[in-house]
Amino acid sequence: MAKRQHKPSRLSLRAKPGAPLLVLSLLLAGALLWAYLITHPAGGGPPAGTVQVWGGEPRQVRKLTLRNDEIRVTVVPEWGERDDPPYVWIETEKSRRNRPVKNKRAGPQSKKKTSVRAFRGNSKAVALIGNFAGLQAVRAIGAVDSLDPAAFGLDKPKGSVRVELEGEEYPFELALGSITYGKKMRYALFREDETVYLFRQSLFNNLIRADSALIDRTLFPFPAGLATRLEVVREGETGIFHKRTGVAPGEPAWGDAPDDPEGDPALGNLIAALERLKVLEYLAEEKPPGEDAAIPLLEVRLFQEGPDVQPRNGWLKLFSAEKGGIIARGSHTRKRVRLSARKGKGVIQSASEIVQKRAEGENPAGQKG
């Protein structure tokens, strides 16, 4: 029996070679138009970022928590009595699976590995707390009951964000949905009013990348270059130094007194070295035996004083660690931190030489007093 020959339809006979490309272009244009309409209120509505999801003040925030399949991030601010920024403590727990290991009986298996870190949060963490205290969205999409949750990635949420506010009986919670084209926007469901909102993804990025984005690597509450007085304690000897007044360009900025006629360039170098000294990592709370009784290799105290500034101060103690390392604890970090051994030892060496010269009765030029 002969096979029936396929006859092309009239539509296919009349179709032009560029028809598929035209259809594809129209579909792409429609998708772009939909993306624009979904992210821009129509009819001259409110500008992006003005839809209030919930209202609160930064000082009301007690805890902020992000959870997904790979990471848990907890942000806890500690507010003082004054209007100073809070001390923010952050803990992260990351889970990942190693390469599958073959098991003759059970087949290939993968082992889950968890890493935990804790550290002080920086100014970005403080800003993050403010953003989630009075949360705003780009726009409200609508009640989830009237929408298809799968279209917004909310049939299987990608994680959640919970905010505990003082005065609220229950935490506010967002279920995280899918990220839009271009990775600049994200859908989320507010559990309390069951409304789907569109947020800027940047609101969540720093929280997801907390280990790198939110860690405070500074050692003092203000830059060392803004200090007006410096105290150095080394091997029982204490040196007190001041930023000089009326200094001409090119002259040493620091000396033994505010009216020191010459100054000492080594003091300026020490201040610069302190500014370069940063936290490499925050260490576990468990302290090595006898650390409290150990004598610091160096203690540095910085003071910012003057008629036009709010007085501030901070201290830092440097200790020796295993394998030639340097650890520190200070008024700003509050916790034990690891420093660069090379930079830490450089600061100790510079401070030791400065204090030693004064103890031996030498002036900065090295001449006997």
C-alpha positions as MATLAB code, in Angstrom:
seq = 'MAKRQHKPSRLSLRAKPGAPLLVLSLLLAGALLWAYLITHPAGGGPPAGTVQVWGGEPRQVRKLTLRNDEIRVTVVPEWGERDDPPYVWIETEKSRRNRPVKNKRAGPQSKKKTSVRAFRGNSKAVALIGNFAGLQAVRAIGAVDSLDPAAFGLDKPKGSVRVELEGEEYPFELALGSITYGKKMRYALFREDETVYLFRQSLFNNLIRADSALIDRTLFPFPAGLATRLEVVREGETGIFHKRTGVAPGEPAWGDAPDDPEGDPALGNLIAALERLKVLEYLAEEKPPGEDAAIPLLEVRLFQEGPDVQPRNGWLKLFSAEKGGIIARGSHTRKRVRLSARKGKGVIQSASEIVQKRAEGENPAGQKG';
ca = [
       0.000    0.000    0.000;
       1.490    3.312   -1.019;
       2.151    5.911    1.650;
      -0.034    8.993    1.578;
       1.948   12.032    0.598;
       1.744   15.019    2.946;
       0.368   18.092    1.240;
       1.413   21.431    2.716;
      -1.469   23.544    3.949;
      -2.474   26.813    2.315;
      -1.131   28.649    5.357;
       2.302   27.099    5.024;
       2.309   27.751    1.287;
       1.590   31.426    1.828;
       3.896   31.909    4.810;
       6.815   34.181    4.149;
      10.361   33.172    5.130;
      10.475   35.876    7.833;
       7.171   34.918    9.492;
       8.653   32.886   12.397;
      10.998   35.764   13.228;
       8.082   38.219   13.162;
       6.040   36.042   15.545;
       9.020   35.700   17.889;
       9.535   39.469   17.866;
       5.887   40.078   18.744;
       6.044   37.597   21.610;
       9.236   39.240   22.939;
       7.675   42.700   22.692;
       4.628   41.462   24.577;
       6.811   39.990   27.334;
       8.752   43.229   27.700;
       5.523   45.225   27.840;
       4.157   42.922   30.525;
       7.390   43.248   32.538;
       7.174   47.029   32.303;
       3.515   47.175   33.345;
       4.062   44.830   36.266;
       6.888   46.999   37.638;
       5.462   50.469   36.859;
       2.148   51.665   38.277;
      -0.197   52.817   35.552;
      -2.190   56.008   35.305;
       0.341   58.292   36.982;
       0.276   56.277   40.228;
       2.757   56.595   43.078;
       6.447   56.287   42.192;
       8.320   53.065   42.747;
       9.201   52.245   46.339;
       6.290   54.015   48.019;
       3.916   51.128   48.716;
       3.939   50.603   52.484;
       3.863   46.928   53.462;
       4.184   47.495   57.207;
       5.163   50.453   59.350;
       7.687   50.571   62.161;
      10.692   52.420   63.562;
      14.266   51.054   63.481;
      14.404   50.948   67.297;
      11.420   48.581   67.289;
      13.374   45.878   65.453;
      14.425   43.076   67.782;
      15.424   40.403   65.269;
      15.616   39.927   61.515;
      15.888   36.401   60.119;
      16.372   35.068   56.589;
      15.962   31.354   55.856;
      16.269   29.291   52.701;
      17.578   25.860   51.756;
      21.209   26.978   51.919;
      21.535   29.679   54.548;
      20.102   31.053   57.743;
      20.968   34.644   58.682;
      20.031   36.227   62.007;
      20.481   39.962   62.617;
      20.051   41.239   66.181;
      20.512   44.951   66.979;
      21.425   46.134   70.470;
      20.129   49.651   70.999;
      21.717   52.074   73.463;
      20.133   54.878   75.421;
      21.316   57.568   73.015;
      20.532   57.954   69.326;
      23.789   56.269   68.340;
      23.640   53.454   65.765;
      23.046   50.041   67.365;
      25.600   47.340   67.972;
      24.481   44.731   65.429;
      25.369   41.074   65.937;
      24.953   38.740   62.970;
      25.058   34.955   62.833;
      25.060   32.942   59.616;
      24.694   29.226   59.085;
      25.413   27.834   55.650;
      24.630   24.302   54.516;
      26.044   22.632   51.457;
      26.429   19.090   50.257;
      29.760   17.550   49.363;
      30.240   15.442   46.264;
      28.267   12.192   46.367;
      30.122    9.269   47.934;
      29.361    5.816   46.579;
      27.891    3.338   49.020;
      27.725   -0.236   47.800;
      24.468   -0.922   49.593;
      22.678    2.437   49.578;
      24.081    3.828   46.326;
      25.550    7.350   45.840;
      25.076    9.576   48.891;
      26.027   13.155   49.683;
      26.949   14.455   53.116;
      25.606   17.797   54.351;
      28.213   20.206   55.711;
      27.343   23.207   57.866;
      29.498   26.257   58.552;
      28.608   28.833   61.211;
      29.956   32.373   61.500;
      29.203   35.273   63.829;
      30.363   38.876   63.566;
      29.539   42.524   64.170;
      27.450   44.166   61.466;
      28.588   47.282   59.597;
      26.739   50.421   58.487;
      25.000   48.429   55.727;
      23.523   46.168   58.402;
      22.220   49.214   60.272;
      20.624   50.513   57.053;
      19.113   47.069   56.427;
      17.398   47.177   59.826;
      15.908   50.551   58.939;
      14.646   49.235   55.590;
      12.854   46.275   57.170;
      11.483   48.300   60.100;
       9.141   50.213   57.782;
       9.093   47.932   54.756;
       8.219   49.390   51.360;
       7.592   47.622   48.062;
       7.693   48.735   44.452;
       3.997   47.884   44.102;
       1.258   45.572   45.314;
       0.389   42.883   42.747;
      -2.813   41.687   44.407;
      -4.374   39.185   46.785;
      -2.798   35.769   46.370;
      -6.253   34.143   46.190;
      -6.941   35.998   42.944;
      -3.584   35.089   41.381;
      -1.758   31.996   40.230;
       0.937   31.487   42.923;
       3.081   29.469   40.524;
       3.375   32.479   38.195;
       5.189   34.328   40.979;
       7.208   31.414   42.352;
       5.028   31.264   45.450;
       3.663   27.757   45.004;
       7.038   26.621   46.321;
       8.598   29.647   48.145;
      12.362   30.099   47.875;
      12.718   31.072   51.532;
      11.372   33.518   54.072;
      12.217   36.726   55.926;
      10.862   37.314   59.429;
      10.970   40.622   61.295;
      10.273   40.792   65.016;
       9.128   44.259   66.096;
       8.674   45.469   69.639;
       4.991   46.012   70.339;
       3.843   43.452   67.761;
       2.406   40.174   69.038;
       3.585   38.141   66.065;
       6.553   38.555   63.683;
       5.956   39.939   60.205;
       6.881   37.353   57.575;
       7.542   37.410   53.847;
       7.509   34.262   51.715;
      10.071   34.787   48.957;
       9.004   34.071   45.404;
      10.775   34.178   42.065;
      13.156   36.842   40.766;
      12.077   38.751   37.675;
      13.903   39.027   34.384;
      17.121   40.993   34.863;
      17.350   39.937   38.547;
      16.401   43.411   39.763;
      12.970   42.624   41.223;
      11.494   39.863   43.361;
       7.991   38.753   44.272;
       7.112   38.041   47.897;
       3.963   37.216   49.815;
       3.191   39.094   53.014;
       1.684   36.401   55.238;
      -0.433   38.762   57.336;
      -2.584   40.245   54.567;
      -1.956   37.451   51.983;
      -0.923   40.028   49.386;
       1.761   39.536   46.747;
       4.191   42.444   46.466;
       7.023   43.304   44.113;
      10.292   44.303   45.828;
      13.673   45.423   44.622;
      16.061   42.455   44.844;
      18.726   44.753   46.298;
      16.663   44.735   49.504;
      17.555   41.059   49.992;
      21.017   40.834   48.391;
      23.053   42.072   51.369;
      21.104   39.806   53.691;
      21.783   36.774   51.502;
      25.478   37.715   51.195;
      25.813   38.707   54.855;
      29.171   36.952   55.337;
      30.879   39.344   52.948;
      28.535   42.334   52.678;
      27.581   43.000   56.310;
      30.720   42.213   58.363;
      32.268   45.193   60.160;
      36.035   45.023   59.664;
      36.886   48.241   61.514;
      38.557   48.201   64.937;
      37.558   51.613   66.289;
      34.276   53.546   66.389;
      35.794   56.238   64.157;
      38.716   56.444   61.698;
      42.069   56.689   63.476;
      42.895   59.767   61.408;
      40.102   61.687   63.164;
      41.611   61.098   66.619;
      43.039   64.062   68.506;
      44.763   62.112   71.290;
      46.596   58.784   71.282;
      47.640   56.642   74.237;
      49.973   53.690   73.759;
      50.696   51.109   76.474;
      53.599   48.747   75.853;
      55.415   46.612   78.463;
      54.280   48.808   81.331;
      55.270   52.050   79.621;
      52.566   54.510   78.582;
      52.959   57.203   75.949;
      50.440   60.013   75.494;
      50.474   61.936   72.215;
      48.405   64.679   70.626;
      47.462   65.971   67.205;
      49.302   69.258   66.737;
      47.453   72.527   66.196;
      48.294   75.032   63.504;
      50.292   72.566   61.424;
      51.542   73.750   58.041;
      51.228   71.406   55.024;
      54.012   68.828   54.981;
      54.755   69.086   58.703;
      54.202   66.159   61.118;
      50.585   66.165   62.306;
      51.341   64.481   65.645;
      53.590   65.287   68.567;
      54.043   64.980   72.320;
      51.656   67.901   72.912;
      49.174   69.989   70.912;
      51.742   72.812   70.803;
      54.754   70.573   70.084;
      56.950   72.800   67.883;
      58.425   69.944   65.797;
      56.247   66.856   65.977;
      57.187   63.269   65.214;
      56.592   61.693   61.775;
      56.643   58.235   63.405;
      53.394   59.055   65.200;
      51.672   59.883   61.935;
      52.944   56.591   60.495;
      51.500   54.724   63.498;
      48.091   56.367   63.010;
      48.162   55.418   59.318;
      49.089   51.819   60.225;
      46.154   51.663   62.653;
      43.799   52.799   59.890;
      45.058   49.996   57.634;
      44.601   47.356   60.341;
      41.338   45.506   59.719;
      39.445   42.509   61.090;
      40.084   39.337   59.118;
      37.501   37.281   61.006;
      35.592   37.148   64.259;
      36.595   34.204   66.419;
      34.437   31.813   68.428;
      33.425   32.965   71.882;
      35.385   30.214   73.601;
      38.521   31.852   74.966;
      41.859   30.040   75.251;
      42.796   29.182   78.859;
      44.374   32.121   80.644;
      43.635   34.742   78.005;
      42.020   37.073   80.541;
      45.203   36.963   82.615;
      47.510   37.408   79.621;
      49.329   40.708   79.254;
      48.598   42.369   75.903;
      51.484   42.877   73.533;
      50.085   46.352   72.938;
      47.143   48.476   74.014;
      46.048   51.472   71.963;
      43.502   54.101   73.028;
      42.146   56.692   70.623;
      40.234   59.827   71.627;
      38.319   62.283   69.479;
      37.908   65.536   71.390;
      37.307   69.171   70.588;
      34.811   72.013   70.871;
      33.020   71.162   67.624;
      32.806   67.358   67.915;
      30.989   64.877   70.106;
      33.630   63.210   72.305;
      34.309   59.606   71.341;
      36.935   57.073   72.298;
      37.915   53.472   71.689;
      40.534   50.992   72.829;
      42.185   47.936   71.302;
      44.358   45.236   72.866;
      46.591   43.001   70.761;
      47.621   39.502   71.907;
      49.872   36.833   70.462;
      48.218   33.709   69.067;
      49.315   30.289   67.923;
      51.688   29.966   64.976;
      52.763   33.596   65.215;
      49.299   35.011   64.706;
      47.808   38.160   66.224;
      44.378   38.357   67.820;
      42.696   41.383   69.344;
      39.754   42.506   71.428;
      38.455   46.057   71.625;
      35.651   48.324   72.693;
      34.324   48.390   69.119;
      34.478   44.672   68.252;
      33.620   43.460   71.805;
      34.586   40.002   70.592;
      37.888   38.307   69.818;
      39.065   38.934   66.250;
      41.952   37.739   64.128;
      44.199   40.319   62.478;
      46.820   40.186   59.759;
      49.940   38.928   61.521;
      52.198   41.089   59.352;
      50.223   44.300   59.869;
      49.610   43.588   63.542;
      53.287   43.005   64.246;
      54.141   46.135   62.280;
      51.868   48.235   64.521;
      53.394   46.654   67.646;
      56.929   47.329   66.405;
      56.201   50.967   65.518;
      54.488   51.642   68.853;
      57.303   49.955   70.780;
      59.962   52.142   69.176;
      57.997   55.331   69.870;
      57.405   54.485   73.541;
      60.948   53.199   74.022;
      62.480   56.437   72.786;
      60.479   58.448   75.299;
      61.309   56.033   78.096;
      65.037   56.428   77.344;
      64.718   60.213   77.376;
      65.107   60.738   73.666;
      63.160   63.251   71.604;
      61.714   62.232   68.227;
      64.984   63.167   66.525;
      66.789   60.539   68.556;
      68.817   62.970   70.688;
      69.164   62.505   74.435;
      67.077   64.903   76.536;
];
